[in-house]
Amino acid sequence: MKLAMPLSVTLAGLLALGLAAPAQAQAVNDAPLTENWAPSEWGPEDKAGAINRITPEMVLKATGLVKQGKVATLGKVYQQDAPAFGSRGWRMTIPGLPTGGPFGAKQLVYNDEYLSTEIGQIGTQFDGPAHIGVITSKGMYFYNGRYLSDAGVSSYGMGDLGVEHVGEKGYVCRGVLLDAVAYNGGQLPIPISRKKADPGIVSDADIEAIVKRQGIDPIGEGDCVFLYTGHGDIWHPTEWDTYSAEEKTKRIAEFNSGAPGFGTSGCNYLADRKIALWGADTWPSEAVGPGFGGETDQPFECHILMMTKNGIWNIENMNFSQLVADKVYEFLFAWSPLKVKGGTGSPGNPIAIY
């Protein structure tokens, strides 16, 4: 199933709402104000969110999940022809070949790379505090009551919303993989309805059923929870470079045309269980069907619910191939975003140890 218009076109329209015509009346969402989304449970000064839930005791308990001494890397390769959302892109050049040298009698040379990209919002990506907000009557609201109008926020950095505040802590936790492909009997489709029972929408009931099927402990506080839908295999983690340019173009269009994923009931379920992190093998982690909605009409509602409201950040475009092959559903998970001062997110290569 394909959306009616390319994502780059419709996303541009979404982002332009309220910005292109400032003289017009602006619709607002005051739920953050009326529902008291701030201060967070960690206080008004908190800049890191749900990563604060991970205690030394949780870390020690998670190490007990390491039985085989095996490591799986969960990040995909960053390269120019990989799928990217909207107009984003990854462009790397090696200037000089070599970039510098020679030096000394032994004729040392070196190479550097120059990178032009949305470093926090490309490939395997971590969404940080500055990534998702909503327009309220008091301004553009982000996690823990911060606004784009706050001092220190500019085009050169997001101030107190910067991803470095999360990177200062880092994630070491019990990782839980929900294998929705095994549960569904095949790759999940892009949702075509808003119904909770749509096979492309992973609901609260689905999460409980998958956990029971996998025979693991229930999801609990401080866990890092990830969803395997099979949609990420369109951008196959090991076969991508074997495809022709034509095949890659076809797969990029299919990959970007929507995504199966968590519905709002699933996200509420995870938030109620006070998890520390969520993610998936897709570009949004949540279900995205017609009009960008999932279980509701609101585009990317789980992003608002999980991140803006609860400070539970998100890793997208993960690679679960090894974990799925080994049928490993809980593991020691470790990763930290780069300390990009003022950044909206971070690239990275998370690891699972089991």
C-alpha positions in Angstrom: 0.0 0.0 0.0 1.3 3.5 -0.9 0.4 6.8 0.6 -1.4 9.2 -1.7 1.6 11.6 -2.1 5.3 11.3 -1.5 6.4 11.7 2.1 8.7 14.6 1.1 5.7 16.5 -0.3 3.3 15.8 2.5 5.8 16.3 5.3 6.7 19.7 3.9 3.0 20.5 4.1 2.8 19.3 7.7 5.8 21.3 8.8 4.6 24.4 7.0 1.3 24.5 9.0 1.3 27.7 11.0 4.8 28.7 9.8 4.1 29.8 6.2 1.4 32.3 7.0 2.0 33.9 10.4 -0.8 36.4 9.9 -3.4 33.6 10.0 -4.9 32.2 13.3 -2.8 29.4 14.6 -4.4 26.2 15.9 -2.9 25.1 19.2 -2.6 22.0 21.4 -2.7 22.9 25.0 -2.8 19.4 26.4 0.8 19.8 27.8 -0.5 22.8 29.8 -3.9 21.5 30.9 -2.6 18.0 31.7 0.5 19.3 33.5 3.1 17.5 31.4 5.8 19.4 33.3 7.6 19.2 35.5 8.6 15.6 34.8 8.9 13.1 37.6 12.6 14.0 37.8 11.9 17.6 38.5 11.8 20.9 36.5 15.6 20.9 35.8 15.7 17.5 34.2 17.1 17.4 30.7 17.5 13.6 30.2 14.1 12.0 30.6 13.3 8.3 31.2 17.0 7.2 31.1 16.9 8.4 34.7 14.9 5.3 35.5 17.9 3.0 35.0 19.4 2.3 38.4 22.7 0.5 39.3 20.6 -2.4 40.6 18.8 -2.6 37.2 22.2 -2.6 35.4 23.5 -5.4 37.6 20.4 -7.5 37.1 20.6 -7.0 33.3 24.1 -8.3 33.3 22.6 -11.7 34.4 21.1 -12.0 30.9 24.5 -12.6 29.4 24.7 -16.4 29.0 26.6 -17.0 25.8 29.0 -14.1 25.6 27.7 -13.2 22.2 27.4 -9.6 20.8 25.0 -8.4 18.2 25.4 -4.9 16.7 22.0 -3.4 16.0 22.9 -0.4 13.8 22.7 -0.2 10.0 25.4 1.0 7.7 25.5 4.8 7.0 25.8 5.3 3.3 24.6 7.7 0.6 22.1 5.4 -1.1 20.4 4.1 2.0 16.7 5.1 2.5 16.2 8.5 4.1 13.0 10.3 5.3 11.8 13.2 3.2 14.7 15.3 1.9 17.3 14.0 4.4 20.5 12.5 3.1 24.0 11.2 3.9 26.8 12.6 1.8 30.4 11.7 2.7 33.5 12.6 0.8 37.2 11.8 1.4 39.0 15.0 0.4 42.5 14.6 -1.2 43.1 10.8 -1.3 45.3 11.2 0.8 43.9 14.1 2.7 47.3 15.0 4.1 51.0 14.1 4.0 53.5 12.9 3.4 55.3 13.5 6.7 58.8 12.5 7.7 61.2 10.0 6.4 58.7 7.1 6.6 56.3 9.1 4.3 53.2 9.0 6.6 49.9 10.0 4.9 46.4 10.2 6.3 42.8 10.4 5.2 39.8 12.3 6.8 36.2 12.4 5.8 33.9 15.4 5.3 30.2 14.6 6.2 27.1 16.6 5.2 24.0 15.1 6.8 21.3 15.5 9.4 23.5 13.8 11.9 20.8 13.1 14.5 18.0 12.1 12.1 19.5 9.7 9.5 19.9 6.0 9.3 19.9 4.2 12.7 19.0 7.3 14.7 18.2 8.3 18.2 15.5 10.9 18.7 16.4 13.3 21.6 14.6 15.9 23.6 14.7 18.6 20.9 13.2 16.4 18.1 9.5 16.4 18.8 7.3 19.2 20.2 3.8 20.7 19.8 2.4 24.2 19.4 0.6 25.5 22.4 -0.9 28.9 23.3 2.4 29.6 25.1 4.7 28.7 22.3 6.3 25.6 20.8 6.4 23.2 23.7 9.0 20.4 24.2 10.0 17.9 26.9 9.7 19.1 30.5 8.1 22.5 29.7 10.8 23.9 27.5 10.1 26.1 24.5 11.9 27.0 21.3 11.7 30.6 22.5 13.9 29.8 25.5 17.2 31.4 26.0 20.1 29.4 24.6 18.0 27.8 21.8 19.1 28.9 18.3 19.9 27.6 14.8 23.3 26.7 16.2 22.0 24.4 19.0 19.0 23.5 21.1 20.3 24.6 24.5 18.7 22.7 27.4 17.1 20.3 24.9 20.4 19.2 23.5 21.0 15.4 23.1 24.3 15.7 25.1 22.3 15.7 28.3 21.1 12.2 27.5 24.5 11.2 26.3 26.0 12.1 29.6 24.2 9.1 31.2 24.0 6.4 28.5 21.8 3.3 28.3 22.7 0.0 30.0 19.5 -1.9 30.6 17.5 -5.1 30.0 16.7 -5.1 26.3 13.5 -6.7 25.2 12.9 -7.6 21.6 9.2 -8.1 20.5 9.3 -10.4 17.4 6.0 -9.4 15.8 7.0 -11.2 12.6 6.9 -14.6 14.4 3.7 -13.6 16.2 2.0 -12.5 13.0 3.3 -15.3 10.8 5.2 -13.0 8.5 6.3 -9.4 7.8 3.8 -6.9 9.2 2.0 -4.8 6.5 1.7 -1.1 6.4 -1.6 -0.3 8.2 -4.6 0.6 6.1 -7.0 1.5 8.8 -7.1 3.1 12.3 -8.5 -0.1 13.8 -6.6 -1.5 16.8 -6.8 -4.9 15.2 -5.2 -3.8 11.9 -2.3 -6.2 11.4 0.1 -3.3 10.8 -0.7 -1.8 14.3 0.9 -3.4 17.4 -1.4 -2.8 20.2 -1.2 -3.2 24.0 -2.9 -6.6 23.7 -0.4 -7.6 21.0 2.6 -6.7 23.2 1.3 -8.8 26.1 0.6 -11.7 23.7 4.1 -11.5 22.2 5.8 -11.4 25.6 3.8 -14.4 26.7 4.6 -16.3 23.4 8.3 -15.6 23.9 8.3 -16.9 27.4 10.0 -13.9 29.0 9.3 -11.8 32.0 6.8 -9.0 31.6 8.0 -5.6 30.5 9.0 -3.5 33.5 10.4 -0.2 34.7 13.8 0.7 33.1 13.5 -1.8 30.3 14.5 -0.9 26.7 11.9 -2.3 24.4 12.3 -2.9 20.7 9.9 -4.1 17.9 10.8 -6.3 14.9 8.2 -5.8 12.2 10.1 -7.2 9.2 9.5 -3.9 7.3 13.1 -3.0 8.0 14.3 -5.9 5.9 13.1 -4.0 2.8 16.4 -2.1 3.5 18.1 -5.4 4.0 21.0 -5.0 6.5 23.4 -7.4 4.7 22.1 -7.6 1.1 21.6 -3.9 0.3 24.9 -3.5 -1.6 24.0 -6.4 -3.8 20.9 -4.7 -5.2 20.9 -2.8 -8.5 20.3 1.0 -8.5 16.8 0.3 -9.9 16.1 -2.2 -7.2 17.3 0.2 -4.5 15.1 2.9 -5.8 12.1 0.6 -5.8 12.8 -0.5 -2.2 13.4 3.0 -0.9 10.0 4.0 -2.2 8.4 1.0 -0.6 10.2 1.5 2.7 9.3 5.1 2.9 5.6 4.7 1.9 4.5 4.0 5.5 5.4 1.6 8.3 3.9 -1.0 10.6 4.6 -0.3 14.3 3.4 0.5 17.7 -0.1 2.0 17.9 -1.1 4.5 20.6 -2.5 1.8 22.8 0.9 0.0 22.6 2.7 3.2 23.4 0.5 4.0 26.3 1.1 0.4 27.6 4.9 0.9 27.4 4.7 4.4 29.0 2.5 3.1 31.9 5.2 0.4 32.5 7.8 3.2 32.8 10.2 1.9 30.2 13.5 3.8 29.5 13.7 3.5 25.7 11.7 2.3 22.7 12.7 1.5 19.1 12.1 -0.6 16.0 13.4 -1.8 12.7 11.4 0.9 10.9 11.9 4.7 10.3 9.2 5.9 12.7 9.0 2.9 15.2 5.2 3.6 15.4 2.5 2.7 12.9 2.2 5.1 10.0 -0.5 4.6 7.5 -2.7 6.9 5.3 -2.3 10.5 6.3 0.6 9.6 8.6 -1.8 8.4 11.3 -1.6 5.0 13.1 -4.2 4.0 15.6 -5.6 7.6 15.4 -5.7 10.3 12.8 -2.9 12.4 14.5 0.4 12.0 12.6 3.1 10.5 14.8 1.0 10.5 17.9 3.3 8.0 19.7 6.2 10.4 19.2 4.3 13.1 21.1 3.1 10.7 23.8 6.4 8.9 24.4 8.9 11.7 23.9 7.3 15.2 24.4 5.1 14.0 27.3 7.1 11.2 28.9 10.7 11.7 27.9 11.0 8.2 26.6 13.3 8.6 23.6 13.3 6.4 20.5 15.9 4.6 18.3 14.8 4.0 14.7 16.0 1.8 11.8 17.6 -0.9 14.0 18.9 -4.2 12.7 17.7 -7.3 14.6 18.8 -10.0 12.2 21.2 -11.8 14.6 18.8 -11.6 17.5 15.9 -13.0 15.5 18.1 -15.8 14.0 19.2 -16.8 17.5 15.7 -16.3 19.0 17.1 -14.0 21.7 14.3 -11.9 23.1 16.0 -10.4 26.2 19.6 -9.3 26.6 21.9 -6.7 28.0 21.5 -3.6 25.9 24.1 -0.9 25.8 24.4 2.3 23.9 24.8 6.1 24.4 24.0 8.9 22.0 26.9 11.1 20.9 27.4 14.2 23.0 26.5 16.5 20.2 26.0 19.9 21.9 22.6 21.2 21.1 21.8 18.3 18.8 18.3 16.9 18.2 19.5 13.3 18.1 22.4 11.1 17.3 23.6 8.3 15.0 25.0 5.2 16.6 25.5 1.4 16.7 23.7 0.0 19.7 24.8 -3.5 20.9 23.0 -6.4 22.5 25.0 -8.8 24.7 23.6 -12.2 25.5 
